[in-house]
């Protein structure tokens, strides 16, 4: 979790590239719902706090 937003499209494209596959995305085949998020992100503050508390000399 980087705390930075990433779009679903970018996430899937990166995964396809990483796996070196020939899958082609058919973007726009289905309508996008207004209530579906187009990107996700998280808050890693608690994780970083725990890591720093466990290993205070590591960065």
N, C-alpha and C positions, 0 to 999 in steps of 0.2 A: 504494500500500500504506500503510494508515494504522496498522497494528499493532493495530487494533480488530476484533473478530469481527463478521462479518455473515452472517446466515442466507441460505441459497439462496433461500428464499421472498422475503425483503426485497430481495435483489439482482434477482430476476426482476420483482417488483412495481415497483421503481424504474425498471427498463429499460422496462417496458410503459408506465409513466406518462411517461417521458422521450420515448418514441416516439409518444405520444398515439394509441395503438391500442386497439381494443375487445376484445382477447384476454381471455378469462375463464379463470382457473386452475381446474382441477378437482382441488383438493387432496384427498388421501386415496383417489384412484381406485386407485392401486397401494399395496400394503403397503410400509411403510418397513422397510428392512433394518437390523438392529442394528449392522452393521459400516459403514454409510454415515454420514459426518459430516453433521450438520445445519447446521453453520456452518464458515466458513473464516476464517483470518486469517494474516497474515505478520509478519515482523520487518523493519522498515525501518531498523534501526540502521546497517547497512553503507552503505546508500544515503545516509542523512543524513550519515554520516561523510565519504563521498566528496564530497558536495555542499559541505559545510563546508570541506573541504580545498581544493577547487577554487575556491570563492568565499567566503573567510573573512569578508568584510565584509557579505555578504548574509544575511538571516534569513528 
